Amino acid sequence: MSDPKLLPASADDLANALAYALRYNGRKRVHTGDEMMARITAEQLIAHLEQAGFVVMKKSPAQPHSNSGHGRAPMEG
């Protein structure tokens, strides 16, 4: 298995991920702030990381799964 190709994450992707993390704990909504505050905080974090020289990487999109095959013999009709 080869290593997945890493790509630089866009500031918008990173802001969305950070804002989500500030609003949710897993799938449970955390009521410590609203969406606007989470977005503002995420943007401030990104600005600081960029000024400090950080580069955030993300995996390239996964290949879509094939619906053909599934290890079954073809049905006869």
All heavy atoms as a GROMACS GRO file, in nm:
protein
  581
    1MET      N    1   0.084  -0.117   0.000
    1MET     CA    2   0.000   0.000   0.000
    1MET      C    3   0.088   0.124   0.000
    1MET      O    4   0.179   0.136   0.080
    1MET     CB    5  -0.089  -0.003   0.125
    1MET     CG    6  -0.190   0.107   0.130
    1MET     SD    7  -0.308   0.069   0.261
    1MET     CE    8  -0.324   0.229   0.332
    2SER      N    9   0.062   0.215  -0.093
    2SER     CA   10   0.143   0.335  -0.100
    2SER      C   11   0.087   0.444  -0.009
    2SER      O   12  -0.030   0.442   0.028
    2SER     CB   13   0.148   0.385  -0.244
    2SER     OG   14   0.018   0.421  -0.286
    3ASP      N   15   0.172   0.540   0.026
    3ASP     CA   16   0.129   0.652   0.110
    3ASP      C   17   0.035   0.742   0.031
    3ASP      O   18   0.058   0.768  -0.086
    3ASP     CB   19   0.249   0.734   0.156
    3ASP     CG   20   0.334   0.659   0.256
    3ASP    OD1   21   0.287   0.556   0.308
    3ASP    OD2   22   0.446   0.704   0.283
    4PRO      N   23  -0.071   0.792   0.095
    4PRO     CA   24  -0.160   0.883   0.022
    4PRO      C   25  -0.087   1.014  -0.007
    4PRO      O   26  -0.002   1.057   0.070
    4PRO     CB   27  -0.275   0.905   0.119
    4PRO     CG   28  -0.222   0.871   0.252
    4PRO     CD   29  -0.114   0.768   0.230
    5LYS      N   30  -0.120   1.074  -0.117
    5LYS     CA   31  -0.059   1.200  -0.154
    5LYS      C   32  -0.114   1.311  -0.064
    5LYS      O   33  -0.234   1.322  -0.045
    5LYS     CB   34  -0.089   1.233  -0.299
    5LYS     CG   35  -0.023   1.358  -0.347
    5LYS     CD   36  -0.052   1.382  -0.492
    5LYS     CE   37   0.015   1.510  -0.536
    5LYS     NZ   38  -0.015   1.544  -0.675
    6LEU      N   39  -0.025   1.390  -0.007
    6LEU     CA   40  -0.065   1.501   0.078
    6LEU      C   41  -0.068   1.629  -0.004
    6LEU      O   42   0.020   1.654  -0.085
    6LEU     CB   43   0.030   1.517   0.196
    6LEU     CG   44   0.032   1.402   0.296
    6LEU    CD1   45   0.135   1.429   0.405
    6LEU    CD2   46  -0.105   1.382   0.357
    7LEU      N   47  -0.170   1.708   0.019
    7LEU     CA   48  -0.187   1.836  -0.049
    7LEU      C   49  -0.200   1.946   0.054
    7LEU      O   50  -0.253   1.923   0.163
    7LEU     CB   51  -0.314   1.832  -0.135
    7LEU     CG   52  -0.325   1.720  -0.238
    7LEU    CD1   53  -0.466   1.715  -0.295
    7LEU    CD2   54  -0.225   1.742  -0.348
    8PRO      N   55  -0.156   2.067   0.023
    8PRO     CA   56  -0.176   2.177   0.117
    8PRO      C   57  -0.326   2.199   0.138
    8PRO      O   58  -0.403   2.200   0.042
    8PRO     CB   59  -0.112   2.297   0.048
    8PRO     CG   60  -0.021   2.240  -0.054
    8PRO     CD   61  -0.080   2.109  -0.095
    9ALA      N   62  -0.366   2.216   0.261
    9ALA     CA   63  -0.507   2.244   0.292
    9ALA      C   64  -0.534   2.391   0.267
    9ALA      O   65  -0.453   2.477   0.301
    9ALA     CB   66  -0.536   2.208   0.437
   10SER      N   67  -0.649   2.422   0.208
   10SER     CA   68  -0.684   2.562   0.186
   10SER      C   69  -0.726   2.624   0.319
   10SER      O   70  -0.768   2.554   0.412
   10SER     CB   71  -0.798   2.573   0.084
   10SER     OG   72  -0.919   2.526   0.141
   11ALA      N   73  -0.716   2.755   0.326
   11ALA     CA   74  -0.756   2.825   0.448
   11ALA      C   75  -0.903   2.801   0.478
   11ALA      O   76  -0.943   2.786   0.593
   11ALA     CB   77  -0.727   2.974   0.436
   12ASP      N   78  -0.986   2.794   0.373
   12ASP     CA   79  -1.130   2.771   0.393
   12ASP      C   80  -1.157   2.631   0.448
   12ASP      O   81  -1.238   2.614   0.538
   12ASP     CB   82  -1.205   2.793   0.262
   12ASP     CG   83  -1.354   2.802   0.284
   12ASP    OD1   84  -1.396   2.878   0.373
   12ASP    OD2   85  -1.428   2.732   0.212
   13ASP      N   86  -1.087   2.528   0.393
   13ASP     CA   87  -1.102   2.392   0.445
   13ASP      C   88  -1.061   2.385   0.592
   13ASP      O   89  -1.128   2.321   0.673
   13ASP     CB   90  -1.016   2.292   0.365
   13ASP     CG   91  -1.073   2.261   0.228
   13ASP    OD1   92  -1.192   2.289   0.204
   13ASP    OD2   93  -0.997   2.207   0.145
   14LEU      N   94  -0.951   2.450   0.624
   14LEU     CA   95  -0.902   2.448   0.761
   14LEU      C   96  -0.999   2.523   0.854
   14LEU      O   97  -1.029   2.476   0.964
   14LEU     CB   98  -0.762   2.509   0.768
   14LEU     CG   99  -0.690   2.502   0.900
   14LEU    CD1  100  -0.680   2.360   0.952
   14LEU    CD2  101  -0.551   2.562   0.887
   15ALA      N  102  -1.051   2.637   0.809
   15ALA     CA  103  -1.146   2.712   0.890
   15ALA      C  104  -1.272   2.630   0.916
   15ALA      O  105  -1.324   2.628   1.028
   15ALA     CB  106  -1.183   2.844   0.821
   16ASN      N  107  -1.320   2.560   0.814
   16ASN     CA  108  -1.439   2.475   0.832
   16ASN      C  109  -1.413   2.364   0.932
   16ASN      O  110  -1.496   2.335   1.018
   16ASN     CB  111  -1.483   2.416   0.698
   16ASN     CG  112  -1.545   2.518   0.607
   16ASN    OD1  113  -1.595   2.621   0.651
   16ASN    ND2  114  -1.542   2.490   0.478
   17ALA      N  115  -1.297   2.301   0.924
   17ALA     CA  116  -1.264   2.192   1.015
   17ALA      C  117  -1.250   2.242   1.158
   17ALA      O  118  -1.299   2.180   1.253
   17ALA     CB  119  -1.135   2.122   0.970
   18LEU      N  120  -1.184   2.356   1.176
   18LEU     CA  121  -1.167   2.412   1.310
   18LEU      C  122  -1.300   2.459   1.368
   18LEU      O  123  -1.329   2.436   1.485
   18LEU     CB  124  -1.067   2.528   1.308
   18LEU     CG  125  -0.921   2.490   1.283
   18LEU    CD1  126  -0.837   2.615   1.262
   18LEU    CD2  127  -0.867   2.407   1.398
   19ALA      N  128  -1.382   2.525   1.286
   19ALA     CA  129  -1.512   2.572   1.334
   19ALA      C  130  -1.600   2.454   1.373
   19ALA      O  131  -1.670   2.459   1.474
   19ALA     CB  132  -1.581   2.657   1.227
   20TYR      N  133  -1.594   2.346   1.297
   20TYR     CA  134  -1.670   2.226   1.331
   20TYR      C  135  -1.622   2.170   1.465
   20TYR      O  136  -1.703   2.136   1.552
   20TYR     CB  137  -1.655   2.121   1.222
   20TYR     CG  138  -1.736   1.995   1.248
   20TYR    CD1  139  -1.866   1.984   1.203
   20TYR    CD2  140  -1.681   1.888   1.318
   20TYR    CE1  141  -1.941   1.870   1.227
   20TYR    CE2  142  -1.755   1.774   1.344
   20TYR     CZ  143  -1.885   1.765   1.297
   20TYR     OH  144  -1.957   1.652   1.323
   21ALA      N  145  -1.489   2.164   1.482
   21ALA     CA  146  -1.433   2.112   1.607
   21ALA      C  147  -1.472   2.197   1.727
   21ALA      O  148  -1.490   2.145   1.838
   21ALA     CB  149  -1.281   2.103   1.597
   22LEU      N  150  -1.489   2.327   1.707
   22LEU     CA  151  -1.529   2.416   1.815
   22LEU      C  152  -1.678   2.403   1.849
   22LEU      O  153  -1.719   2.435   1.959
   22LEU     CB  154  -1.497   2.561   1.779
   22LEU     CG  155  -1.348   2.595   1.773
   22LEU    CD1  156  -1.328   2.730   1.706
   22LEU    CD2  157  -1.287   2.593   1.912
   23ARG      N  158  -1.758   2.354   1.753
   23ARG     CA  159  -1.903   2.341   1.775
   23ARG      C  160  -1.947   2.202   1.815
   23ARG      O  161  -2.055   2.185   1.871
   23ARG     CB  162  -1.978   2.381   1.648
   23ARG     CG  163  -1.967   2.526   1.612
   23ARG     CD  164  -2.061   2.565   1.498
   23ARG     NE  165  -2.077   2.467   1.394
   23ARG     CZ  166  -2.011   2.465   1.278
   23ARG    NH1  167  -1.922   2.557   1.253
   23ARG    NH2  168  -2.035   2.372   1.188
   24TYR      N  169  -1.866   2.100   1.784
   24TYR     CA  170  -1.908   1.962   1.808
   24TYR      C  171  -1.801   1.883   1.883
   24TYR      O  172  -1.683   1.908   1.867
   24TYR     CB  173  -1.937   1.890   1.676
   24TYR     CG  174  -2.057   1.944   1.604
   24TYR    CD1  175  -2.044   2.045   1.511
   24TYR    CD2  176  -2.184   1.894   1.629
   24TYR    CE1  177  -2.154   2.096   1.444
   24TYR    CE2  178  -2.295   1.944   1.563
   24TYR     CZ  179  -2.279   2.044   1.470
   24TYR     OH  180  -2.388   2.095   1.405
   25ASN      N  181  -1.846   1.786   1.961
   25ASN     CA  182  -1.759   1.688   2.025
   25ASN      C  183  -1.802   1.554   1.967
   25ASN      O  184  -1.901   1.496   2.013
   25ASN     CB  185  -1.774   1.692   2.177
   25ASN     CG  186  -1.684   1.593   2.246
   25ASN    OD1  187  -1.597   1.533   2.183
   25ASN    ND2  188  -1.704   1.574   2.375
   26GLY      N  189  -1.730   1.507   1.867
   26GLY     CA  190  -1.776   1.391   1.792
   26GLY      C  191  -1.897   1.434   1.711
   26GLY      O  192  -1.889   1.524   1.631
   27ARG      N  193  -2.012   1.371   1.735
   27ARG     CA  194  -2.135   1.410   1.667
   27ARG      C  195  -2.228   1.490   1.757
   27ARG      O  196  -2.334   1.532   1.716
   27ARG     CB  197  -2.208   1.286   1.616
   27ARG     CG  198  -2.134   1.216   1.507
   27ARG     CD  199  -2.215   1.105   1.451
   27ARG     NE  200  -2.140   1.036   1.347
   27ARG     CZ  201  -2.188   0.938   1.279
   27ARG    NH1  202  -2.308   0.892   1.301
   27ARG    NH2  203  -2.113   0.880   1.186
   28LYS      N  204  -2.187   1.509   1.881
   28LYS     CA  205  -2.272   1.578   1.978
   28LYS      C  206  -2.242   1.728   1.974
   28LYS      O  207  -2.128   1.771   1.983
   28LYS     CB  208  -2.247   1.523   2.118
   28LYS     CG  209  -2.336   1.582   2.223
   28LYS     CD  210  -2.312   1.517   2.357
   28LYS     CE  211  -2.401   1.581   2.461
   28LYS     NZ  212  -2.372   1.528   2.594
   29ARG      N  213  -2.347   1.806   1.963
   29ARG     CA  214  -2.333   1.952   1.959
   29ARG      C  215  -2.289   2.004   2.095
   29ARG      O  216  -2.342   1.965   2.198
   29ARG     CB  217  -2.470   2.013   1.922
   29ARG     CG  218  -2.472   2.162   1.920
   29ARG     CD  219  -2.432   2.214   1.787
   29ARG     NE  220  -2.434   2.359   1.789
   29ARG     CZ  221  -2.434   2.432   1.683
   29ARG    NH1  222  -2.432   2.376   1.566
   29ARG    NH2  223  -2.433   2.561   1.691
   30VAL      N  224  -2.187   2.088   2.095
   30VAL     CA  225  -2.138   2.152   2.217
   30VAL      C  226  -2.193   2.293   2.219
   30VAL      O  227  -2.178   2.368   2.124
   30VAL     CB  228  -1.983   2.154   2.219
   30VAL    CG1  229  -1.932   2.224   2.341
   30VAL    CG2  230  -1.928   2.014   2.209
   31HIS      N  231  -2.257   2.332   2.326
   31HIS     CA  232  -2.321   2.463   2.334
   31HIS      C  233  -2.234   2.564   2.408
   31HIS      O  234  -2.277   2.630   2.500
   31HIS     CB  235  -2.458   2.450   2.401
   31HIS     CG  236  -2.553   2.368   2.322
   31HIS    ND1  237  -2.615   2.415   2.209
   31HIS    CD2  238  -2.595   2.241   2.337
   31HIS    CE1  239  -2.693   2.322   2.159
   31HIS    NE2  240  -2.683   2.214   2.234
   32THR      N  241  -2.109   2.575   2.364
   32THR     CA  242  -2.019   2.672   2.426
   32THR      C  243  -2.009   2.799   2.343
   32THR      O  244  -1.942   2.893   2.384
   32THR     CB  245  -1.879   2.612   2.444
   32THR    OG1  246  -1.830   2.570   2.317
   32THR    CG2  247  -1.882   2.495   2.540
   33GLY      N  248  -2.070   2.803   2.230
   33GLY     CA  249  -2.066   2.922   2.145
   33GLY      C  250  -2.147   2.897   2.020
   33GLY      O  251  -2.186   2.786   1.991
   34ASP      N  252  -2.172   3.002   1.947
   34ASP     CA  253  -2.250   2.985   1.826
   34ASP      C  254  -2.159   2.968   1.705
   34ASP      O  255  -2.036   2.971   1.716
   34ASP     CB  256  -2.346   3.102   1.807
   34ASP     CG  257  -2.274   3.235   1.788
   34ASP    OD1  258  -2.150   3.238   1.795
   34ASP    OD2  259  -2.343   3.336   1.766
   35GLU      N  260  -2.220   2.951   1.590
   35GLU     CA  261  -2.143   2.927   1.467
   35GLU      C  262  -2.056   3.047   1.430
   35GLU      O  263  -1.944   3.030   1.383
   35GLU     CB  264  -2.238   2.890   1.354
   35GLU     CG  265  -2.300   2.754   1.376
   35GLU     CD  266  -2.379   2.706   1.256
   35GLU    OE1  267  -2.342   2.740   1.142
   35GLU    OE2  268  -2.477   2.634   1.277
   36MET      N  269  -2.108   3.166   1.451
   36MET     CA  270  -2.032   3.286   1.417
   36MET      C  271  -1.905   3.296   1.502
   36MET      O  272  -1.797   3.322   1.450
   36MET     CB  273  -2.117   3.412   1.439
   36MET     CG  274  -2.043   3.540   1.415
   36MET     SD  275  -2.029   3.582   1.243
   36MET     CE  276  -2.192   3.644   1.212
   37MET      N  277  -1.916   3.271   1.630
   37MET     CA  278  -1.799   3.276   1.718
   37MET      C  279  -1.699   3.167   1.681
   37MET      O  280  -1.578   3.191   1.682
   37MET     CB  281  -1.841   3.262   1.865
   37MET     CG  282  -1.724   3.277   1.961
   37MET     SD  283  -1.634   3.432   1.947
   37MET     CE  284  -1.744   3.541   2.027
   38ALA      N  285  -1.749   3.049   1.648
   38ALA     CA  286  -1.659   2.939   1.608
   38ALA      C  287  -1.584   2.976   1.481
   38ALA      O  288  -1.463   2.951   1.469
   38ALA     CB  289  -1.738   2.810   1.588
   39ARG      N  290  -1.652   3.038   1.385
   39ARG     CA  291  -1.588   3.076   1.259
   39ARG      C  292  -1.483   3.185   1.282
   39ARG      O  293  -1.373   3.179   1.227
   39ARG     CB  294  -1.695   3.123   1.160
   39ARG     CG  295  -1.642   3.155   1.024
   39ARG     CD  296  -1.596   3.030   0.954
   39ARG     NE  297  -1.533   3.064   0.827
   39ARG     CZ  298  -1.512   2.979   0.732
   39ARG    NH1  299  -1.547   2.853   0.745
   39ARG    NH2  300  -1.455   3.015   0.621
   40ILE      N  301  -1.516   3.284   1.364
   40ILE     CA  302  -1.421   3.392   1.394
   40ILE      C  303  -1.297   3.336   1.463
   40ILE      O  304  -1.184   3.371   1.429
   40ILE     CB  305  -1.488   3.502   1.481
   40ILE    CG1  306  -1.594   3.575   1.400
   40ILE    CG2  307  -1.385   3.598   1.538
   40ILE    CD1  308  -1.684   3.665   1.482
   41THR      N  309  -1.318   3.248   1.559
   41THR     CA  310  -1.205   3.186   1.630
   41THR      C  311  -1.119   3.105   1.534
   41THR      O  312  -0.996   3.113   1.538
   41THR     CB  313  -1.257   3.097   1.745
   41THR    OG1  314  -1.336   3.177   1.833
   41THR    CG2  315  -1.142   3.033   1.822
   42ALA      N  316  -1.183   3.029   1.447
   42ALA     CA  317  -1.109   2.948   1.349
   42ALA      C  318  -1.025   3.037   1.258
   42ALA      O  319  -0.908   3.007   1.231
   42ALA     CB  320  -1.206   2.863   1.267
   43GLU      N  321  -1.083   3.147   1.211
   43GLU     CA  322  -1.008   3.237   1.123
   43GLU      C  323  -0.890   3.302   1.195
   43GLU      O  324  -0.784   3.321   1.135
   43GLU     CB  325  -1.103   3.341   1.064
   43GLU     CG  326  -1.199   3.281   0.963
   43GLU     CD  327  -1.306   3.376   0.915
   43GLU    OE1  328  -1.311   3.492   0.963
   43GLU    OE2  329  -1.385   3.335   0.828
   44GLN      N  330  -0.907   3.335   1.322
   44GLN     CA  331  -0.796   3.390   1.400
   44GLN      C  332  -0.684   3.288   1.418
   44GLN      O  333  -0.566   3.321   1.410
   44GLN     CB  334  -0.846   3.440   1.537
   44GLN     CG  335  -0.933   3.563   1.528
   44GLN     CD  336  -0.855   3.684   1.478
   44GLN    OE1  337  -0.743   3.708   1.520
   44GLN    NE2  338  -0.915   3.758   1.387
   45LEU      N  339  -0.722   3.163   1.444
   45LEU     CA  340  -0.622   3.056   1.456
   45LEU      C  341  -0.545   3.038   1.326
   45LEU      O  342  -0.422   3.023   1.326
   45LEU     CB  343  -0.689   2.925   1.497
   45LEU     CG  344  -0.740   2.917   1.641
   45LEU    CD1  345  -0.828   2.793   1.659
   45LEU    CD2  346  -0.624   2.915   1.738
   46ILE      N  347  -0.614   3.040   1.214
   46ILE     CA  348  -0.549   3.024   1.084
   46ILE      C  349  -0.453   3.138   1.058
   46ILE      O  350  -0.340   3.117   1.013
   46ILE     CB  351  -0.654   3.015   0.972
   46ILE    CG1  352  -0.731   2.884   0.984
   46ILE    CG2  353  -0.590   3.025   0.835
   46ILE    CD1  354  -0.855   2.878   0.901
   47ALA      N  355  -0.494   3.261   1.087
   47ALA     CA  356  -0.406   3.377   1.067
   47ALA      C  357  -0.279   3.363   1.149
   47ALA      O  358  -0.168   3.389   1.101
   47ALA     CB  359  -0.480   3.506   1.103
   48HIS      N  360  -0.292   3.318   1.273
   48HIS     CA  361  -0.175   3.300   1.358
   48HIS      C  362  -0.084   3.189   1.304
   48HIS      O  363   0.038   3.204   1.301
   48HIS     CB  364  -0.217   3.269   1.501
   48HIS     CG  365  -0.099   3.245   1.591
   48HIS    ND1  366  -0.017   3.347   1.634
   48HIS    CD2  367  -0.049   3.131   1.643
   48HIS    CE1  368   0.081   3.297   1.709
   48HIS    NE2  369   0.062   3.166   1.717
   49LEU      N  370  -0.143   3.077   1.262
   49LEU     CA  371  -0.063   2.966   1.209
   49LEU      C  372   0.011   3.009   1.082
   49LEU      O  373   0.128   2.974   1.064
   49LEU     CB  374  -0.152   2.845   1.180
   49LEU     CG  375  -0.210   2.774   1.302
   49LEU    CD1  376  -0.311   2.669   1.259
   49LEU    CD2  377  -0.099   2.711   1.385
   50GLU      N  378  -0.055   3.086   0.995
   50GLU     CA  379   0.011   3.134   0.873
   50GLU      C  380   0.128   3.227   0.907
   50GLU      O  381   0.235   3.216   0.848
   50GLU     CB  382  -0.089   3.204   0.783
   50GLU     CG  383  -0.183   3.108   0.713
   50GLU     CD  384  -0.290   3.180   0.631
   50GLU    OE1  385  -0.311   3.302   0.649
   50GLU    OE2  386  -0.354   3.111   0.549
   51GLN      N  387   0.108   3.317   1.004
   51GLN     CA  388   0.215   3.409   1.044
   51GLN      C  389   0.332   3.335   1.107
   51GLN      O  390   0.446   3.377   1.094
   51GLN     CB  391   0.161   3.513   1.142
   51GLN     CG  392   0.070   3.615   1.078
   51GLN     CD  393   0.009   3.709   1.181
   51GLN    OE1  394   0.019   3.688   1.302
   51GLN    NE2  395  -0.056   3.814   1.131
   52ALA      N  396   0.304   3.224   1.172
   52ALA     CA  397   0.409   3.146   1.237
   52ALA      C  398   0.478   3.051   1.139
   52ALA      O  399   0.570   2.980   1.177
   52ALA     CB  400   0.350   3.067   1.354
   53GLY      N  401   0.432   3.047   1.013
   53GLY     CA  402   0.497   2.966   0.912
   53GLY      C  403   0.449   2.822   0.903
   53GLY      O  404   0.514   2.739   0.839
   54PHE      N  405   0.336   2.791   0.965
   54PHE     CA  406   0.285   2.655   0.958
   54PHE      C  407   0.222   2.628   0.822
   54PHE      O  408   0.163   2.717   0.761
   54PHE     CB  409   0.178   2.632   1.065
   54PHE     CG  410   0.234   2.605   1.202
   54PHE    CD1  411   0.274   2.709   1.283
   54PHE    CD2  412   0.247   2.474   1.248
   54PHE    CE1  413   0.327   2.685   1.408
   54PHE    CE2  414   0.300   2.449   1.373
   54PHE     CZ  415   0.340   2.555   1.454
   55VAL      N  416   0.235   2.505   0.777
   55VAL     CA  417   0.169   2.457   0.656
   55VAL      C  418   0.090   2.333   0.697
   55VAL      O  419   0.147   2.238   0.749
   55VAL     CB  420   0.270   2.420   0.545
   55VAL    CG1  421   0.199   2.362   0.424
   55VAL    CG2  422   0.354   2.541   0.508
   56VAL      N  423  -0.040   2.338   0.677
   56VAL     CA  424  -0.126   2.226   0.714
   56VAL      C  425  -0.155   2.146   0.589
   56VAL      O  426  -0.193   2.202   0.486
   56VAL     CB  427  -0.258   2.276   0.779
   56VAL    CG1  428  -0.349   2.160   0.812
   56VAL    CG2  429  -0.226   2.357   0.904
   57MET      N  430  -0.138   2.016   0.598
   57MET     CA  431  -0.158   1.927   0.484
   57MET      C  432  -0.280   1.840   0.508
   57MET      O  433  -0.319   1.814   0.622
   57MET     CB  434  -0.036   1.838   0.464
   57MET     CG  435   0.096   1.912   0.453
   57MET     SD  436   0.105   2.023   0.314
   57MET     CE  437   0.142   1.906   0.186
   58LYS      N  438  -0.341   1.794   0.399
   58LYS     CA  439  -0.452   1.700   0.409
   58LYS      C  440  -0.435   1.593   0.303
   58LYS      O  441  -0.366   1.613   0.203
   58LYS     CB  442  -0.587   1.771   0.394
   58LYS     CG  443  -0.614   1.826   0.256
   58LYS     CD  444  -0.753   1.886   0.251
   58LYS     CE  445  -0.787   1.927   0.110
   58LYS     NZ  446  -0.925   1.974   0.100
   59LYS      N  447  -0.498   1.480   0.326
   59LYS     CA  448  -0.492   1.371   0.231
   59LYS      C  449  -0.572   1.408   0.106
   59LYS      O  450  -0.670   1.481   0.113
   59LYS     CB  451  -0.552   1.243   0.290
   59LYS     CG  452  -0.472   1.183   0.401
   59LYS     CD  453  -0.540   1.057   0.449
   59LYS     CE  454  -0.468   0.998   0.567
   59LYS     NZ  455  -0.537   0.879   0.619
   60SER      N  456  -0.530   1.352  -0.008
   60SER     CA  457  -0.607   1.374  -0.129
   60SER      C  458  -0.739   1.299  -0.118
   60SER      O  459  -0.750   1.203  -0.040
   60SER     CB  460  -0.527   1.328  -0.251
   60SER     OG  461  -0.497   1.191  -0.240
   61PRO      N  462  -0.840   1.341  -0.192
   61PRO     CA  463  -0.971   1.274  -0.182
   61PRO      C  464  -0.959   1.125  -0.212
   61PRO      O  465  -0.882   1.084  -0.299
   61PRO     CB  466  -1.056   1.344  -0.288
   61PRO     CG  467  -0.986   1.473  -0.315
   61PRO     CD  468  -0.841   1.450  -0.287
   62ALA      N  469  -1.036   1.046  -0.139
   62ALA     CA  470  -1.035   0.901  -0.158
   62ALA      C  471  -1.097   0.865  -0.293
   62ALA      O  472  -1.185   0.935  -0.343
   62ALA     CB  473  -1.112   0.833  -0.046
   63GLN      N  474  -1.050   0.756  -0.350
   63GLN     CA  475  -1.108   0.707  -0.474
   63GLN      C  476  -1.248   0.654  -0.446
   63GLN      O  477  -1.270   0.591  -0.345
   63GLN     CB  478  -1.021   0.595  -0.532
   63GLN     CG  479  -0.882   0.639  -0.571
   63GLN     CD  480  -0.885   0.735  -0.688
   63GLN    OE1  481  -0.972   0.728  -0.774
   63GLN    NE2  482  -0.790   0.827  -0.691
   64PRO      N  483  -1.345   0.679  -0.536
   64PRO     CA  484  -1.479   0.626  -0.513
   64PRO      C  485  -1.479   0.474  -0.515
   64PRO      O  486  -1.400   0.411  -0.585
   64PRO     CB  487  -1.560   0.682  -0.630
   64PRO     CG  488  -1.464   0.740  -0.725
   64PRO     CD  489  -1.332   0.755  -0.657
   65HIS      N  490  -1.567   0.417  -0.434
   65HIS     CA  491  -1.580   0.272  -0.428
   65HIS      C  492  -1.652   0.221  -0.552
   65HIS      O  493  -1.741   0.285  -0.604
   65HIS     CB  494  -1.658   0.229  -0.303
   65HIS     CG  495  -1.587   0.259  -0.176
   65HIS    ND1  496  -1.483   0.183  -0.131
   65HIS    CD2  497  -1.603   0.359  -0.088
   65HIS    CE1  498  -1.438   0.235  -0.017
   65HIS    NE2  499  -1.510   0.342   0.011
   66SER      N  500  -1.613   0.103  -0.594
   66SER     CA  501  -1.679   0.039  -0.707
   66SER      C  502  -1.798  -0.041  -0.657
   66SER      O  503  -1.789  -0.112  -0.559
   66SER     CB  504  -1.580  -0.053  -0.779
   66SER     OG  505  -1.648  -0.128  -0.876
   67ASN      N  506  -1.910  -0.030  -0.724
   67ASN     CA  507  -2.028  -0.106  -0.688
   67ASN      C  508  -2.034  -0.239  -0.762
   67ASN      O  509  -2.125  -0.318  -0.742
   67ASN     CB  510  -2.156  -0.027  -0.716
   67ASN     CG  511  -2.172   0.088  -0.621
   67ASN    OD1  512  -2.119   0.085  -0.511
   67ASN    ND2  513  -2.244   0.190  -0.662
   68SER      N  514  -1.941  -0.262  -0.852
   68SER     CA  515  -1.943  -0.385  -0.929
   68SER      C  516  -1.862  -0.492  -0.857
   68SER      O  517  -1.770  -0.463  -0.783
   68SER     CB  518  -1.887  -0.363  -1.068
   68SER     OG  519  -1.753  -0.320  -1.058
   69GLY      N  520  -1.897  -0.614  -0.878
   69GLY     CA  521  -1.820  -0.724  -0.821
   69GLY      C  522  -1.872  -0.766  -0.686
   69GLY      O  523  -1.953  -0.857  -0.675
   70HIS      N  524  -1.827  -0.703  -0.582
   70HIS     CA  525  -1.862  -0.738  -0.444
   70HIS      C  526  -1.833  -0.884  -0.412
   70HIS      O  527  -1.886  -0.936  -0.316
   70HIS     CB  528  -2.008  -0.707  -0.412
   70HIS     CG  529  -2.040  -0.561  -0.410
   70HIS    ND1  530  -1.991  -0.476  -0.316
   70HIS    CD2  531  -2.112  -0.484  -0.495
   70HIS    CE1  532  -2.034  -0.353  -0.339
   70HIS    NE2  533  -2.107  -0.357  -0.449
   71GLY      N  534  -1.755  -0.951  -0.494
   71GLY     CA  535  -1.720  -1.090  -0.466
   71GLY      C  536  -1.832  -1.189  -0.486
   71GLY      O  537  -1.823  -1.303  -0.447
   72ARG      N  538  -1.938  -1.149  -0.549
   72ARG     CA  539  -2.052  -1.238  -0.572
   72ARG      C  540  -2.055  -1.284  -0.716
   72ARG      O  541  -2.016  -1.212  -0.806
   72ARG     CB  542  -2.184  -1.168  -0.540
   72ARG     CG  543  -2.196  -1.124  -0.398
   72ARG     CD  544  -2.329  -1.058  -0.378
   72ARG     NE  545  -2.334  -0.995  -0.247
   72ARG     CZ  546  -2.420  -0.902  -0.214
   72ARG    NH1  547  -2.510  -0.860  -0.301
   72ARG    NH2  548  -2.419  -0.850  -0.093
   73ALA      N  549  -2.110  -1.401  -0.735
   73ALA     CA  550  -2.130  -1.451  -0.871
   73ALA      C  551  -2.246  -1.376  -0.932
   73ALA      O  552  -2.342  -1.340  -0.865
   73ALA     CB  553  -2.160  -1.600  -0.868
   74PRO      N  554  -2.240  -1.349  -1.062
   74PRO     CA  555  -2.350  -1.278  -1.128
   74PRO      C  556  -2.481  -1.358  -1.117
   74PRO      O  557  -2.480  -1.480  -1.122
   74PRO     CB  558  -2.308  -1.263  -1.273
   74PRO     CG  559  -2.176  -1.328  -1.286
   74PRO     CD  560  -2.134  -1.381  -1.155
   75MET      N  561  -2.590  -1.286  -1.100
   75MET     CA  562  -2.720  -1.352  -1.090
   75MET      C  563  -2.767  -1.392  -1.229
   75MET      O  564  -2.750  -1.318  -1.325
   75MET     CB  565  -2.823  -1.258  -1.026
   75MET     CG  566  -2.792  -1.226  -0.882
   75MET     SD  567  -2.918  -1.121  -0.808
   75MET     CE  568  -3.054  -1.234  -0.802
   76GLU      N  569  -2.823  -1.509  -1.238
   76GLU     CA  570  -2.877  -1.556  -1.364
   76GLU      C  571  -3.024  -1.527  -1.368
   76GLU      O  572  -3.094  -1.544  -1.269
   76GLU     CB  573  -2.851  -1.705  -1.382
   76GLU     CG  574  -2.701  -1.735  -1.394
   76GLU     CD  575  -2.675  -1.883  -1.413
   76GLU    OE1  576  -2.766  -1.953  -1.462
   76GLU    OE2  577  -2.566  -1.926  -1.380
   77GLY      N  578  -3.073  -1.479  -1.479
   77GLY     CA  579  -3.212  -1.439  -1.484
   77GLY      C  580  -3.291  -1.509  -1.580
   77GLY      O  581  -3.353  -1.573  -1.632
   0.00000   0.00000   0.00000
